[in-house]
Amino acid sequence: MRTLQCAIVEDSHVHRVLLERLVDKNVQLKLVKSFANSTEALKEINDSKVDLIFLDIEMPIMNGFQFLSQLQILAQVIIISQNPKYALEAFEFNVTDFLLKPYTKDRFDMAISKAMEKHKKSLLSKTDSKLVVKHNLKQVELNKDSIHWVEALGDYVKVITPEKNYIVLSTMSAFHERLKDDKFVRIHKSYIINLNMVERYNHEFIEIKDKKIPISRTKNLELDRLLNCVD
């Protein structure tokens, strides 16, 4: 049985221990780590492989919504709060469920069922040609073949497609790794291109849809070879 790798971010010791026990008793879940500090949690979770996060909203220093706005990995989130007024805003972040304290084991199990169903659907729909990104705090599925190029934008990258541009919180290296396709080549520290979209090129620029994109000197020979191999 596939288990979901979980993290808990909850500053209340009582509620954190309760969650840890519920996760431990559920065979579909495996606890990776439990955090009392949201700032520490964000740093570690962004560098980890977590499928599901249990996240308290009302925390000091960085509240749950601030945490979500800086979360870089594509994990499901179950929000936990003692105040129902946060529910509407929570679902604007595309969270899986909202647990109102105090909640029962049955209500917890119901939330896990939702998470498992969502996880199964994502596995069924996942193909090599699809890429899920977080844009405007929501998960969006992109067709990789439609990506023209990717450019650096500070702590973000801008993904250019025919329909629209997507701003994604990521480094260029991390995003290039996620593409996992030979047709995507990083030709400059600030640009990744789709070789199939190149219309013309010389040793200084490639051109895609009237956009001139600079080529690093070290990439000239590699680009020549790759473009001559493109069908």
N, C-alpha and C positions, 0 to 999 in steps of 0.2 A: 504494500500500500504506500502510495506517495505521501510523504509528510511535508507540511509547510514549515520552513525555518522561520522562527518567530523572535521578535524582540519586544521588550516591554519598556515603555517610557512613562514612569509614574512616580511623582515625588512623595506620595503618601506611603509610608512603610506598610501600613495595614492593608491598603488596597493592592500594593505591589505584591505582597506575600500571597494574598488571595488569588491574584492573577497567576502567579507562579504555580500555585497548587492546581488551579483549573487547567492550565496548559500541560502540566505534568501528567494529569489524569486522562488527557485526551490523546488517543493513539495517533491522531491525524496531525498532531503538532509536536514540534521539537524546539525547545527554548535555546536560542543561541546566547542571549545575554539579557539581563535586566538592569535598567538604569534608573537612578533617582534624579539625575541631572540631565536636562534636555540638551544643553550645549555639548556636553561630553557625548551624549547619545548620538547627536547629529553627525559629529565627526566620525565616530566609529561605524555607524550604520551606512554612511555614504561610501565607506571603503569596504563594505561587506556584501555578502550574498544573503539577503533576507527577503522572504516571500511575504511576510505579514508582520505589521507593527501594531501593537496595542498602545494607543497614545492618549494620555490625559491632556485635557485642554488647559486647565487652570494650573500653570506652573510658574515659578519665579524665573526671572532673567529672560527666558524665552518661552512664550506660551505655545500651545499646540499649533495654532494657525501660523505663527512665525516659523515654527519647526517645519511644517508642511511646505511653506513657500520656499524653503532652502533645501528641501529633500531632493537629492539628485537621482537616487535609484528608483526603479519602477516597482514598488512594493504595494501590496494592498494595505489599507489602513482601517483599523476599527477604532473609532473615537470613543473615549470614555469621559463622562462628565456628570457632575451632580446637578447641572443646570440645563434644562431642556431648551433654553433660549439659543444655545449654540448649535442646535441640530440643523437648522436651515443652512447656516454658513458652512457647517461641516460637509454637507452633501454637495456644496458648490465645489469642493475639492475632490469630488468623485470618490469619496470614501466608501468602503464596503458596507459598514454598518455604524450605528451610533448606540452605545450602551449607556443607559441612564443609571447612575448610582442611586441606591443599591440595586444590583441586578441579581437575578437568580441563576443557578447553574443551567436551567432549561433555556433561559434567554441567552446565556453565553453560548450554549451548544447550537442554538439557532443561528447566531452570528457566524460561528465556525462553518456551519453547513453552507451559508451564503458564500463564504470565502472559498470553500472547496469547490463549489459549483462554478464560481467565477474563474478559479484556477483551471479547472478542467476545460472550460470553454476557450480559455486563452491558449491552452495547449493544442486543442483541436484546430483552432483557426491560425495557429502559428505556422508560417512557411518561410522558406529562405528569402522570399521576395518581399516580406513584410518587416517593418521596423516600427516598434511602438516608442513614441517619445512623449515627453511632458511639455505641453505648450500652453501658456496662460493657465497654469495650475491644473490642466486637464490632460488625460492620456489620449493621444491621437495616433492612429495607425497610418503609417505612410507606406506607399509602394516604393521600394528602393529604386526600381527601374526608372521612376519618374523624377528622381532627384537630379538636378542639373549640376549644382555644386554646393559646397559647404564652406562658409567663411568664418574666421574667428571674430568674436565680438566681446572682448574683455573676458569675463568669467563665463560667457555664453558662446554658443555657435549659432549662426543663422543658416538654416537649410532652405535652399532655393528650389522650388518646384513650379510647374506650370500654373497650378491653382493658386498658391499663396506661398508666403515665406513663413517659416516657423522658427521661433526663438527658443532655444533649448539650453538649459543649464548643464554645461559639460565642457571639458577641455577638448581640444582638437584631437589629441592622441586617444582619449577615451572614446570619442565618437567614431574615429576611424576604425578602432578595434571593433566597435559594435556593428559596423557595416559589413565586415567579414566578406568582402567580395573583391576579386582582383581588378574589376573595372573601376574601382574607386582608388585614385592615386593622390597622394599628398604631394603637390608640385611646388609648394611654397609653405613656409611656416604658418601662413594665414589662410591657405586654401586647399581644399580637397575637391577634386573634380571627378565627374563621371565620364570616362573615356568615350562612351557611346554618344555623348552629347557634343563632343568637340566638332566645330564646323571648319575651323582653320587654325593654323598655328605657325609660329616661327620660333627662333631660339630665345625670344624675350617674352612672348605672350602666347596664350591660347585664347581662342574666341568661342564663346557659347552665347547664343541669343544676343548678339551685339555687346556682350560684356567682355572686355579685355582683362584677362587674369594673368598676373605676372608668374614667370617660371624661375625658380631658383637655379643658379648655374649648375649646381650639382645634380639637377634633375633632367638636364637636357638630353643626355644620352639615353637614360632610362625611358624618357617620354617618347623619344624617337622610336625606340625598339617596341614599346608597348602599342603606340598608335599604328605602327606598321603591321601589328598582329591583330588589330581590331577588324572584325568582319564589316 
